[in-house]
Amino acid sequence: MIRDNILSMLGLAKRSGNIVSGEFATEKAIRTGKAFLVIIAGDASDNTKKKFNDKCAFYRVPIVFYSDKAGLGHSLGYELRTSAAVTDEGFAKALMKKLDL
């Protein structure tokens, strides 16, 4: 239930234009200070997890490892997605509250 609620919130954020996804768009959002929360699929490679973990630590952006590539991708309207960045502070706070961060 909570998982479905979080994934539906991600879909709502996507439809409202408050989320970017994909490796390059997520990295750019982190570097430019537009990311308020980064979500990485739990089944992402160790290299991807380390890269985003290091970037988020450096730029002080909260990061969460959640769901899997298929679940994250489906909630955003794609087949698979490994990474996404929430670019709206309100959505990010709501998601972090649901994720107990």
C-alpha positions as CSV (number, residue, x, y, z in Angstrom):
1,M,0.0,0.0,0.0
2,I,2.7,2.5,1.0
3,R,4.9,1.4,-1.9
4,D,2.0,2.0,-4.3
5,N,1.3,5.4,-2.8
6,I,4.9,6.5,-3.2
7,L,5.0,5.3,-6.8
8,S,1.8,7.1,-7.6
9,M,3.3,10.3,-6.1
10,L,6.2,9.9,-8.4
11,G,3.8,9.6,-11.3
12,L,2.0,12.7,-10.2
13,A,5.4,14.6,-9.9
14,K,6.3,13.5,-13.4
15,R,3.0,14.6,-14.9
16,S,3.4,18.0,-13.2
17,G,6.9,18.4,-14.5
18,N,8.5,18.2,-11.1
19,I,10.8,15.2,-11.7
20,V,13.5,14.3,-14.2
21,S,14.7,10.8,-14.9
22,G,17.6,9.1,-16.5
23,E,21.2,9.2,-15.6
24,F,22.2,12.4,-17.5
25,A,19.1,14.4,-16.4
26,T,19.5,13.3,-12.8
27,E,23.2,14.2,-12.7
28,K,22.5,17.6,-14.3
29,A,19.7,18.3,-11.7
30,I,22.2,17.5,-8.9
31,R,25.0,19.6,-10.3
32,T,22.8,22.6,-10.9
33,G,21.1,22.5,-7.5
34,K,17.7,21.7,-8.9
35,A,17.4,18.3,-7.2
36,F,15.8,18.1,-3.8
37,L,15.7,14.3,-3.7
38,V,17.3,11.6,-5.8
39,I,15.8,8.2,-6.1
40,I,17.9,5.3,-7.3
41,A,16.4,1.9,-8.1
42,G,17.4,-0.7,-5.6
43,D,18.6,-3.1,-8.3
44,A,20.9,-0.6,-9.9
45,S,24.5,-1.6,-10.4
46,D,26.9,-1.0,-7.5
47,N,28.8,1.5,-9.7
48,T,25.7,3.5,-10.3
49,K,24.7,3.5,-6.6
50,K,28.2,4.6,-5.6
51,K,28.4,7.4,-8.3
52,F,25.0,8.9,-7.2
53,N,25.7,8.4,-3.6
54,D,29.0,10.3,-3.9
55,K,27.4,13.1,-6.0
56,C,24.5,13.5,-3.6
57,A,26.9,13.6,-0.6
58,F,29.1,16.2,-2.3
59,Y,26.1,18.4,-3.3
60,R,24.2,17.6,-0.1
61,V,21.1,16.2,-1.8
62,P,19.1,13.5,0.0
63,I,19.2,10.1,-1.8
64,V,17.0,7.0,-1.4
65,F,17.4,3.6,-2.9
66,Y,13.8,2.5,-3.6
67,S,11.8,-0.1,-5.6
68,D,13.4,-1.6,-8.7
69,K,14.1,-0.4,-12.3
70,A,10.8,-1.7,-13.6
71,G,8.7,-0.2,-10.7
72,L,10.5,3.1,-10.9
73,G,10.2,3.2,-14.7
74,H,6.6,2.2,-14.7
75,S,5.6,4.9,-12.2
76,L,7.3,7.5,-14.5
77,G,5.8,6.2,-17.7
78,Y,8.8,4.3,-19.0
79,E,9.7,0.6,-19.2
80,L,12.8,0.9,-17.0
81,R,14.4,3.7,-15.1
82,T,17.4,3.6,-12.8
83,S,17.5,7.1,-11.5
84,A,15.2,10.1,-11.0
85,A,15.5,13.5,-9.3
86,V,12.6,15.4,-7.7
87,T,12.9,19.1,-8.7
88,D,10.1,20.4,-6.5
89,E,10.9,21.0,-2.8
90,G,7.3,20.3,-1.7
91,F,7.1,16.9,-3.6
92,A,10.5,16.0,-2.2
93,K,9.5,16.7,1.4
94,A,6.2,14.8,1.0
95,L,8.1,11.8,-0.5
96,M,10.8,11.9,2.3
97,K,8.0,11.9,4.9
98,K,6.4,8.9,3.3
99,L,9.8,7.2,3.1
100,D,10.6,8.1,6.8
101,L,13.8,10.0,5.8
